Amino acid sequence: MARRTCQNCKQVVDEVLTREGNKVIKSCPRCGYTFVSYEVGKGYIVPPRG
């Protein structure tokens, strides 16, 4: 897992990787901020909402 600085809570955290079917979500374990969300095999990244 990668360590990132969360833009929302300003802490350095290990990002949480969650898979829901073909969708992969990388988020902050403290506040739930979504770093990146994408579908496997689509060839592009969907920008996070919010």
N, C-alpha and C positions, 0 to 999 in steps of 0.2 A: 504494500500500500504506500501511497505517496503522502508526503506531508505538505500541506498548503496553508497559506494565510487566508482565513475566511474574510470576505469583504463585508459581511454583516456583523459578526461579533469580534473581529479584529484579533482572533487567537490563532496560533499555529496548531493545526489539528491533523490527525490522520484521516483522510477522506474515506467515507463509507461507500462501498460498491454494492449496489442493489440491482438484481435482475428480475424483471417482470416480463416473462415471455421473451420476445426479441429485443425489448427495451432495456437499456443499461443506464442507471442513474448514479452519479457520483455526487455525494452530498456531505455537508458538515454534520458530525455527530452531536455537536452542542446545540446549534440553533436550527438545523434542518435546511440551511441554504443550499440550493442546487448549484454545484459548480458546472456540471455538464450533463446532458441527457441526449442519448442517441439510440437509434435502432441498428442492430447488427445486420450487416449486409446491404444497407441503404446507400452507403457511400457519402453521406453528408452528416453534419452535426446539427441538431435542433437546438437553438439558443434557449437558455433557461428563462422561465417566466418569472416576473416579479421584480 
